[in-house]
């Protein structure tokens, strides 16, 4: 392989290639599905090969070399119920980020901008950090985040970067060195839809309600943590929609609208590119039934020595129970999400007729 464009649909969209290019000849361009892929200005390209070295699909050279032979597994929950109710799972991100912020560090994660575009943002206070809590079931826009992280690291700040495994691997490869002041936390990931499809869904809902959407919560816990409910805040009020009644949520869960590379994800296992992995501890009612109270339990995987160093003090802000690989095993930790049989048909109809038609035809619900 001689050019990053040849990666094709294996591309994660992490933007590491774009940001490592010394002559800025790579830009990310949106395809018809809304996913970003690299485009190279061949006249400016100097064939240095840095883009291929930074690509997590092509190169494993800079993946985590500090991994434990056996990941340490915890079930955890934040002692503050309000914090858990505002978190997707058990509040692990809040506890870990609190530790970083208490030591004058900065936190990077996905939040919504004013237009409900999911973007990676920098937080230096708990107020800013709170905007990053909760799941965003869409691929976030990284912008210049990798470069900003690098600047913070060079300024000796403690940095927590959270993202999907491919975003974490992209940052690790972009930096090309390990920083003791960098903590990498990845998410147990089902796969990512595009911003374009998500915006189309929101537009449909706005038309139905006759009011603008001002916020979206994918994991509303008012009916319990295990009930997948989306909460849409309109200017006219709030509407709660069960996953099975939402076209976007249904298409996301059943594997119809994910980025192509997600169906072959190399990170759907315990060999993580991060220091710590966080997600939902599904099956907690069988493993630790007395620990489960329907407000959310986090699964925490401590993957590296650095991860353990950071997690030990952060764990004092949590209630934790040590678990095992077997008890915490869930689909996204042993295999990628399978594509739905209707995937190609959906995209064909989406391109020809738009989301309203394709979403209702293949997603059911509303």
N, C-alpha and C positions, 0 to 999 in steps of 0.2 A: 504494500500500500504506500503510495507516494503523496497522496493529497487527502486532506481531512474530509473533503466532499465525498470521497469514495466510501466513507463509513455508512452513508445512506441512512436507511431507516433503523440501523443499529444505534444511531446517535441518541444520547440521553438528553440533549438540549441543555447541558450544564454550563455552557459558555466558557469553559476553561481554554479552549482553543482560541476563541476571540480575544481573550484578555492576555494571553501569553504571547501573542504574535508581536514581534518587535517592530514591525512596520505597519501595523494596524490595517492589514489587507483582508481581514476576515470580519464579516458582519453576519448577524443572525437574521434570517429571513423567514417569515411566516408562510407555511403552506396552506392549502385550501382547507385543511382540518383545523388550522389554528396553532399547529406546533412549530417551534422554531428550529431551523437547521442552518448550519454554517454555509456561507457563500464566500468564495475566494476571488479576489481581484488578481487574476493571473499575471497581469502586467507588473503589479507591485510585489508579488510573492518572490522571496529570495531563496526558497527551497531549504530553509534551515531545519525543518522537521520538528520544531518545538511544538507545533499544534498536535502532531501525532503522539509525541511524548506525553503531552498533557491530557490526552483523551482517555478517559477511564475504560472505554470499550477496547481500545487498542493496547494500552499500556497498563500493566499492574506494578510497574517498577517502584512507584511511590505509595503503594497501599500500606496499610498499617503493619509495621514490622515489630511492633511492641505488644502483639496480641498474646493473651494468656492461652495456654494449651486448652484450657476448659473455661468457658465463659462463666462468670459468677452470676447467678440468677436471683432476683428478688421480686416479691410482690410488695407494693408500697402504696400508701395513701397519705395525703396531707392531713394534718390534724384539724385544719380549719375547713368546716363544711362549705362555707361560701366559696373558698378557693377551689375546692373540688367541683362544685356545681358550675363554676366558670371555666373549668378545664375539660378537655376531651376525655381524659381518663381519671387518674388519681392525684394529679397535681405534681408529678415528678419534675416537669419542666420548671414550674414555679420555684420549687425548692432548690434545684440546681442553679437556676439563674439568680435566685436570692443570694446564694453564697458568692457568686461571681460579682454581683453588684455591691455587696457588702465589702468587698475588697477592691473597690474602685475600678472594677472591670466594666466591660461592655458586652452586650448580648445581641446576637443576630438571629432573626427568625422571620417567618412569614406573617404579614399582616395585610389588611385591606387599605388601599388608599381611598381618597374621597369618591372615586368612581367605581369602587368595589373590584378593583384589579388587585389580585394577590401579588404582593411584592415583598422581597426581602428587605427588612428594615433594621436599623441600628438603634439600640436602646441603651441609655446610660442611667435610667431611673426606673423605679418600679412602675410608675405610671405609664411610661413608654413601653415597658416590658409587658404589661398587662394587655396591651393591644396585640401582642403576638401569641397570646394563649388561644387554645382551641384549634381544632383541625380545619384546614382549608383543603377540600378535596378537588384541587386543581393545581396545575404546575405553576409555581410562583415565578415571577419575573425577578431575576437576580440583579439586573442592571450592572452597576460597577462594584457590587458587594465584594467580590474577591480582592479587588485592588484596595478597597477601604479596609478590609480585614488585614491585609498585608501591612498597610500603613500603621494601624493600631498595634500590631505585633511588633513592628520595628520601633514603635514608641514605648515599648515595654508594658503595654496594658495587658491585663488578663482578658482573654477573649473567649466567649462561648459562641460557637457557631452551630446552629441547629438547622437541619434540612433533611431531604430525602437522602438515601444512601448514595445515589449518583451525584447529588450536589455536594455531599461531603467528600466523595472520592475526587470530584473535579477540583475542589479547593485544595485538597492534599497534593494533587498532581500539579496544580498551578503554582503552589508555593515552592515546590521542589526541595523542601527541607522541613524538618520537624522543629516546632517551637514549643518549648516547655510551658509557655504561657498561653497556649492554645488548647482548648478543650473542644473536641468534635463530638457532637451528639447527633445520631441519625434516628430516623423514625421507622418503625415497622410499617412498610408501605405496601398498599394494595395495587398501586399504579396511579398514574395521573392523567386526568382529562385535560383538554386545552382550555385556556381562558376564553377563546372564541365561542366554544359550545356553551360554556357556563354563562357568558353574557347573553347569548341567544335565549337561553332558558329564562334568565332574569327578565329579559324584554317581554317574553311570552307572559310571564306572571304579572308584569306591570300592566300589560294590556288587559288581562283578565280582571285585575283588581281595580284598574283605573287610577292607579297611584304608583309613585316611584318607590323602588326598593332602596332603603338607606343602609341596611345591614343584613348579614346572613350568618346564621349559626348552624353548622352542620350537625352538631351533637348537642341538641337541646335535651336536658336531663329531667325535664318536668314530669315525664312519665317513666323515669328510671333510666339508668345508664345503659342497660342492655336493649332498650327500645330505641331504634334509630329514627330520630325525629329531626327534621330541618325546621328551623325557625326563621321566617323572613319578616324583617321589620320594614313595613311600608310607612310612608308619610301619614297614611290614614289609620295605621294600627298594625298589630302583629298577627301573623298567620302561622300556625304550626302544622306541618305536613309530614305524615309518616313516610318513611323511605319508599314503601311500596306504592304510595300515591303520588310520588314525584317522578316525572319522566327522567330528569337528570340524575337523581339519586339511584333510580332503578338501573339506568344504563351504565352508571359508574360501578355499581356493585356487581352486576352480572358480566362485566368485562367487555362491554360493547364499544366504549368510547375512550379507551386508554391509549396513551402514546404507543406506537408500534413496538418499541424496544422493551416496554414493560412486560410483554408476554414471554420474553426470554431473559428476564432480569437475572443478572449474575450475582445479585446481592440477596436473593431470597434463601438465605441460609444463615448459619451462625458465624461465618467468616466475614465479619463486618469491616468496613473501612473506617469505623469510628472508634472512639474511646468508650462511649456509652451508647446503648440503644434503648429507646423508650417506646412504649405503645400500650395497648390495652391488654390486661391479663385475662383473656377469655378463658372460661373454664374454672375461674376462681371458686365457684360454688361447689365444685368437686374437690379441689385441692385444699382450700382453706375456707370452708363454709362459714365459719364464725367471723371471718375477716371481711366478708362481703356484705355490704349494706345498700347496694343499688345506687350509690353515689359516685362510683367509679374507682377502679383499682388499676394502678400502673404496673406494667411489666417493665422491669429494669434489667438490662444485661450489661454487666461491667466487663468490657472486652479487653482492656489493657491495663498495664501498671499505672500509667498516667490517669486512666479513668478511675482506678481505685483510689489514687491519691486525692483526686478532686471529690469523689463520691463520699468518702469516709466522713468529712465534715458536713457535707450537704445532707447526708442521711440522718443527721441529728435533727433535721427539720421535718422528717418523715417518720411514719410508723412502718417498719419494714419486717418482712418475714423472708428468710432465705428459702429458695425453692430449687427445682432441678430442671434440666433440659427437657426431660420427659413430661413433667407436669405443665410446663409452659408452652409446649409445642403447639403451634398453630400454622395454618396453611402458608402464610407469607414467610415463615421461617424454614420451610423445606421445599417450596416450589413457587414459581411465579404464578400470577393469576392467569387462568386459561381464557382465551378469546371466545366470545360468544359466537354461536353458529350464524347469527344474523349480523355480525360485525360488518362484513363487506357490503351487505345489502343496505345497512343503515347509512354508511358513508356515501354510497351511490345516491340514495334518495336525499341525503342531506345536501349534497353538492347540487343536485338537480332541483329540489323542491324546498329546501330550507329546513330549519330545525322544527318548526311547528308541525309540519307533516311527518318528518322522520321520527321525531320524539314521541309523538302520540302513536305512531304505527308500531314502533319497536320497544318503547319504554312503558307503555300502558299509563296508568295513573293520570297525572295532570301536569 
